[in-house]
Amino acid sequence: MEATRIPTRYGAELPEWVLEELADVPECLPTVEHRMRLVHRLAGRNYHEGTGGPFAAIVVEEESGAVVSAGVNLVLASGLSAAHAEVVALSLAQTRCGAWDLGGPGQPVHELVVNWRPCVQCYGAVLWSGVRRLVIAGEGEELERLTGFDEGPLGEDWAEQLEARGITVQRNVLRDDAVRIFGRYGDSVSQGGVTVYNARGAYTARHAAT
Amino acid sequence: MEATRIPTRYGAELPEWVLEELADVPECLPTVEHRMRLVHRLAGRNYHEGTGGPFAAIVVEEESGAVVSAGVNLVLASGLSAAHAEVVALSLAQTRCGAWDLGGPGQPVHELVVNWRPCVQCYGAVLWSGVRRLVIAGEGEELERLTGFDEGPLGEDWAEQLEARGITVQRNVLRDDAVRIFGRYGDSVSQGGVTVYNARGAYTARHAAT
């Protein structure tokens, strides 16, 4: 096999506008509401910028609120289907900390803050990342119904499975704001302005008849 | 927030030894057994090289058998907990094809060949990647029992959920060889030679008393 034909590296990079958006954000965000407000700002801008879907996530040090990394969904910008907001934020945090285990020896308690319950891929990414807390704006059918994205199958006991691995879950932090952003995103999709990049469109297919 | 403190890019790169290993591999691998044999070679070498766990995956064009990309678990080499073999192979294939959807218009049928049923994160990554076929050496408790890795919770209907999204599953391709590699890896772990990087060690914790 000709070695030159085989791709050897992949990656993703935050777009310039995320750094602009972060410029006026304090180094530390004291409460989960402060943290989620930043997530919502990034999620609401991401699809307007054409970088990906209406999703964002940040990793913070739970106690101090120091922002370690910020991610948005970069599927469209990076060309990588795995570059969901959670994977971006977790990977950037691990790059910064020089550790594949954000919960390893000497690490502070790291918290992932995200604007909905993660899809099945990102659920797994949370499990293996070393974060000890997951904070979500909400869960439920609104995301799939309003945006057309498929979240994949997750068991009823998804939160218990996280807890069993030492990851606590906090829900319903500024939930209404999350739903509002998904609704506006759905309107943009209907008007033909944005790409629902989810490859197989399974949610649409499964619910077309209902 | 000081923009210079925020990390802005992440990524992973195949180690040199993978390219060496691929040098004598034909451009096309005609059968699933040929494909799995390559996967087993890469998986068996990966942990000896210290790049990650005993896992590998390749993306091929199903009909011609043309190898599009090859991945190994790069958690240790990249410092990214998400850099499992499947994510590496899929991301490299998408980089090469310039497409976040390997099943999009104009694409051939892409197949992911991997040496066990994917963990919950990589299961989701398969769902969103656009591959139309998943070929696995095996599934079952051997992986967790022999290696100590946690695979996370997947529903009983995991294969049906893939099929519902247009992804067919083929199982039991050179299964015994996969189990043999996991066994050898487990022996190396017992002898203290390698790192089980799975962050929370949940499998060990959950089964310690059994």
Interface residues (C-beta under 8 A of the other chain):
Chain A: M1 E2 A3 R5 I6 P7 T8 R9 Y10 G11 A12 E13 L14 L19 L22 A23 D24 V25 P26 E27 V67 S69 A70 V75 L76 S78 G79 L80 S81 A82 V87 V88 L90 S91 L92 A93 Q94 T95 R96 G98 A99 W100 D101 L102 G103 G104 C119 V120 Q121 C122 Y123 G124 A125 L127 W128 S129 G130 D150 G152 P153 G155 D157 W158 Q161 A164 R165 G166 I167 Y197 N198 A199 R200 A202 R206
Chain B: M1 E2 A3 R5 I6 P7 T8 R9 Y10 G11 A12 E13 L14 L19 L22 A23 D24 V25 P26 E27 V67 S69 A70 V75 L76 S78 G79 L80 S81 A82 V87 V88 L90 S91 L92 A93 Q94 T95 R96 G98 A99 W100 D101 L102 G103 G104 C119 V120 Q121 C122 Y123 G124 A125 L127 W128 S129 G130 D150 G152 P153 G155 D157 W158 Q161 A164 R165 G166 I167 Y197 N198 A199 R200 A202 R206
